[in-house]
Amino acid sequence: MEKPRVFKTNSATKFEIKAASRFAMSFLALALTGSGCVAPGGEQAGQESVAEAPATGSVNGLSSINGLSSINGLSSINGLSSINGLNSPTGLSSTTGLMTSAAGRTTISYIVRCALPAGHSITKKDQYGNNYTFNGALGLAPGWETGPTTQNDRYWISSCLMAHINTSGQHIPLYLDGPNPLGWGRNGGYPIQEGTFVGDLFASPPVGRYCGGRGFGSNVVAGRIGDDNQHGVPYAVMKSSSGDTSCDVVCSGTANNDGYTNCGGVTGNPITVWRQLAAPPAIGFEGNLGGFVAKGDQPLTLSVASDRFVEGSHSLLASINAKGSGTASIQTNAPSSIHANQTLTVFINVPSGTNWSYAQLFLQEPANNYRWTNVGYTRSQVTPGEWNSMVLKVPSDYKGSGTQLGVNLVTTGPGAIKAYLDAVYSED
């Protein structure tokens, strides 16, 4: 059994996270065994259904938000009232709207999961008198169980519902970050920062927005943001004045790079979503260096490490002994599988050493006049001891012959630096 983890909330308090009580969305057997997907809230007529255990499994398969349109928000003609408690007849009708269809009851299951805390549930009848039980998990609007919502509650529910949408219905693990009552904190099993969601789906017309996290475009999952075939979603991407859609540009980041606040001028409570890896890498380091060699003007040695990894059980460790300002670099011949318009991802972890200023993923193309394509982060943007993803878009006129794929670390002075590299991905 996984040991309890300790995370720090935005109020600087600590709390113990057990497998059955954190906002990490591990989907248990539904995702781990490949068994059939069962929507929380169930659909067996004539008996009370039992949703999966609160906060142990939260299904990311909300294909649409039933009762929501581009004109009317969730407070309108769907049998749901934001001014009365969910557990009251006037808060959620049994004979009108959401409770009268399977899609509507799925929406209710996610609303309750987002709103009520673990251990709390509501039981409602449909129009035929069949009982359905919906379990709480995250506790973002606990007062809605018996009383009206506040505007703050509606912001939380809106972000939470958007974060759970997958238009393909595919079930994938998620990890949610945000201010209290969510709390900030990393989970090493969820290394991909997918994006941030914010808005008010209760307003008419509803407001829904998202931006791309640092892992946006990496390990894309069908039906999630980044999937070109995603359809019918209640949100649109936020853009800066220059057209940039990344959260780093349109939002304010937290000091520890866990997530984002104050996004794009959109009022609400942003929720940042982290995901697990969804595919095997193009280059891994299970017992070998993956073809990488040491380069640059700062001395370093390469080895396979087992103390830190994001995929498999090993990573590549670059032990740098910087002599001053310069570049510590590792590189390899780019795999022949890399081609134009792909997305490249590499995960780096720099747990020690402050005598560096910039980490960079690059492609250098001799066949294209030695063109240099790169992406990177400053030291302040990289969280020490955590896996940080760098995502690079391969140019549309990429010429792969002799291309070098590598990672640079710009050093600023003498001293030792440990830098780990793992899981190099190339994806269409």
N, C-alpha and C positions, 0 to 999 in steps of 0.2 A: 504493500500500500504506500502511496506517495506520502512523504512526510509533510506536515503542515508548513506552510510558508508564511512569512511575516512581510507585510507591505505597509508602507507609510501612506496615510491619507493626506488630503490637502490641509487638514487641521493639525498635522504633525503628530497625530496619535497613531499608535500601532494596533493592529488587530490580527488575530490568528486566522489564517485562511485554511480551511480543511477542504477535502475533496467535495464535500456536500454543501459548501457554504460560501463560495466565491463567485464573482461575476464572470469568471472564465467559463465560456460556453462549451464544455466538453460534452459531446452528445452521447456518451456512453455506448451501449450496444448498437444503437441506431447507426452511428457513424463508424464504430470500430469493427463491427462484425459484418457490415454490409447487409443486414437484415432490413426488412421493409420499413418504410417511413410511416410513423403513426403521428398524426397531428395531435398536439396537446389539446385536451378537451374531448377527444374521441368522437366516434360517430356511430356507436352501437345503440340503435333505437331500443327503447323499452327498458334500459337499465342505466344506473348511474355509472358514468365512465370515470376512469382514473387516469389523470395525466401523469407524465413521468415525474420522478421525485424533484421537488423544488430546488432549483439552482444547481442540481447535479447534471441535468441535461436540459438544454434549452434549444429547441429546434430552430435552425435558421432555414426555414423553408416557406416563409410567408410569401406566397406568389403574388398576392395583391391584397390591398386593404379594402375589403368589401364595405360598401356604404360610403366610400369616399369618392368624390368627383372633383373635376376641375373648378366647379362652381360652389358646391356645398362641402363643408368640412364635417368632421366627425360629430359635431354637436347638432346635426340637423336630422333629417327624416329617416333615421335608421333604427329607432327604438332605443337609442343610447342617449342618456342625459348626463351632462357634465355638472349639473346643479343638484343632482340627487345621488345618493350612495349606490354603488354597483349592486349591493346586496338587497336593495329595496325594489319593489315592483315598479316604482316610477323612475328608478335609475337605469334599469335594463328590462325592457318589455319581453315577455315570453311569447307574445302573439303578433308582434310587429317587428319588422326589420331584421336585425342581425341574428337573433335566435331562431329564425325560421328557415335558415339554409345552412348547408355544410360550410360554405365559404364564409358566411357571416359568423358562424360559431368558431371557425379558425381565427378570424380577426379578434373575437372576444378572448380567445385563449391567450393571444399575444398581449392584448391590452391588460389582462389580469396578471399575466406573468411579469410584465413591466411594472405595473402599478403596485401590487401587493407584495409584502415580504414573504419569505419562505415560512411555511407553516400555516399560512392563511389561504383560504379558498372561498369561492362562492359556488352555489349550486342553483341552477336555473332550469326551468322547464321550457321545452319548445311548444309549438302550437298544438302538438298532439299529446302533450302531457308527459313526454319523455324527459328524464333528468340528465343533466350534464354538469359535471364538476370541473371547475377551472382553477388551477393552483397558482398561487403567487410565487415569486422567486426573487426579484430584484428590489422590490420595496421603494420604487421611485416616487410613488404617490400613495402612501398608505392610508391617508385620510379619506380617499375616495371609496373605500370599502363601505363606509356607513354615512358619509357626508359629501358635500360638494367638493369639486376640485378647485384649486387655486390656479391662477394663470401660470405660476411656476410649475405646478403639477402637469399642466397641459403641455408645457414646453418639454418636460422630461419624457412624457409618454410619446410625444411626437418623434423626438430623436430616437428613442428606443425602438419604436415601430419601424422607422426607416432603416435603422441599423440591422434589423432582422430580415429585411426583404431579400428574397432570392426568387426571381421570376421563373426559374426552372424548377423550383421546389426541391432542389438538391440540399441535403443536410450537411453542413460543414461546421466545424468548431470555431467559435469566436471568443474573443476576450475584449471586454469593454472597459474603457478608461474615461474618467471625467471627475469633476468636483464632487464633493459630498452630495448625495449619499452613495455615489459609486466609489470614489476614492481613486487616487493615482497609484500606479505601481506596475511593474513589468512582470511577465511570466515568460521564462525562457522557451517554453513550448509553443509560443505564439510570436514568431519573430517578424512577421510581415505586417507593417503598419499600413493597412488598406486605405483608410480615409476617415473623414469626420462628417457627421450628419447633424443638422440643426434646422429648426423651424417650428411651425405651429400648424398641425394638421387639423386642429379644431376650428381654426378661423375659416371664414368664408369670404373669398376663396382661400383654400389652404395654402400654406407656405412651406416648401420643402427644399432644402439645399444640401449639397455635399461638396467636398474638395478631396483631392487625391493626396493620400499620405505618402511617406517616403518609400513605401513598398508598392505604390500604385503601379499596376501593369505587370507586377511580378506574380507568378503562380496564379494567374487569373482563373477564377472559378465561374463556370457557367451560371448566368443569372445574377451575378454580383456586379458592382461597379467595375468598370474596366472591360467587361464583356461587350463586344460590339453588338451582340444580339439581344442584350437586355431590353425589355420593352414594358410599357405600361406602368412605369414607376411614378410615384408622386413627388419626385425631387428632380431638380436640375442642378448642373454644376455651377459653382461660384467661379467668377473670373476677376482677375485684377484689371486695372486699366490697360495693361499691356497684353491681356489675354491669357495670363498664366493661371492655371487651375490648381496649382499645388497648395496644400495647406500651409506650407512654410511661407508662402507669399500672401495668401488671402486671410490667414488667421494669425493670432498671437500664440506662439508655442510656449509650453511650460518650461521651467528652468531645467528639468531633468529629461526633456524631450519625450515624455510619455504621451502627450496629446496636445490638444489645442483649445483655445478659448477665443472669444470675441472674433467670430468668423464673418468676414465679408460684409459687415454692417447688418447681418441678419440677427434679429433678436431671438433669443432662445437659450437652451442649455446644450451646448455641443457634446456629443458622445463620439469618442475616437475608437475605431474598431481595429483590432489586431487579429491576424489569422495564422493558422498553421501552414506548413509547407504542404502543397497539394500535388507535387510531382517529383520524380527523381531528378537529380541535377545532371547537367552535361559533364561537369568535372567534380569529382569528390576526392577525398583524401583518406580512403580506407586502406592504410598500409603503404601508401606511396605519395610522392610529392605532386602528382597530377601533371607532371611535365614542367613545373615551374622551376626557374633558376634565379639566383640572386643577380641583381644589376644595380645601377646607380653608383653614386660616389661615396656612400656611407657603408661601412662593413656590416654584413649580416650573415647569419647562418640559417638554413632551413631545416626543419624536422617535422615529423608527423607527431601530433600531440593527441592525447586522449583525455586531458583534463577539461577541455572546453570544446564543444561542437554544437552545431545547429542542425546537422543531419547526419544520420549514421552514428558512428561512435568515435570518429577522429576528425581532426582538422589540421590545417597547415600552420605551423608556428614559425614566424620570422623573428628571430632574436637579433635585435639591432643594437650595435654598440657605436652610437653616433660620435663622431669626432668634432662635429661643429655643424654649421649650417650647410644644408645640401639636400640630397634626395636618396632615400632608401627605397629600392624598387625591386619587385619580383615580376617576372613575365614568362609567358609560354607562347608557343605557336597556337594561334586561335584555331579551335576545332573547325573542321570542314563543314560541320552542321550549321555554323553561324552564317546567316545570309541577310540580305537587305530587309529593312523594316522590322527586324526582330527586336525583342526586348532582352537585354542582358542584365542579370542580377548577380551580385556577389555580396556575401555577408562578411563584415569585419568586426573584430572585437579587440579593443586596445585597453587592456586592464591596467597597464603600468606605463609610466613615462609621460612627462608633461613637456618635454623638450621637442615638440613637434607642433605644426600649425595647420596642416591640411592633409587629408587622405583623399585619394583620387583613383577611380577606375577608368581605364583607358583602352582604346583600340588605336593602333598605329598601322597605317596601310602603305607599304612601300609601292604597291601597284597603283596607288592613287596619290602620287607625289608626296608620300609620307604624311598624309593627312592624319591629324590627331583629333580624335573624338573622345571627350571625357566628361565625367560627372564626379562631384565630390562634395565633401563637407569640411568645414573648419573644425578645429578641435573642440570648440564650445558647442558645436552641433552634434558631436559624437558622445554618447553616454558611456563613460568608462566602465568596463566590465560587462557591458551588454552587447548583444549582437545588433549591429546596425546595417541595414541593407542599402546598397547603392545600385540604382537602376539606370541603365543607359540605353537609349534608343539607337539602334544601328541605322546609319544613313541609308536613304533609298537607293543611292548609287554605290553602295558598298562593293569594294573589290577585295576579295578574301585572300588572294595569292600572297603568301608570305606575311600576312598580318600578325602582329603581336598583340596579345591580350595581357594586360598587367594591372598592377596596383602600385601606386606611389605613395610614400609617406614623406612629406617635406619636413626635414628636421631644422631646428632653430638653435641647437647648441649641443654640447657633449653630454653623454649619458646613455643609460640603457633604456630600451623600449621593447616591450613585448607586443607583438601584433599577430593576431590569429586571423586566418582566412578560411572560409568554408562555403560549400554549396554554390558553385558557379552555374547559373541557369541561362539557357537561351531558349526563348519562346516566341512563337508567332503571335 
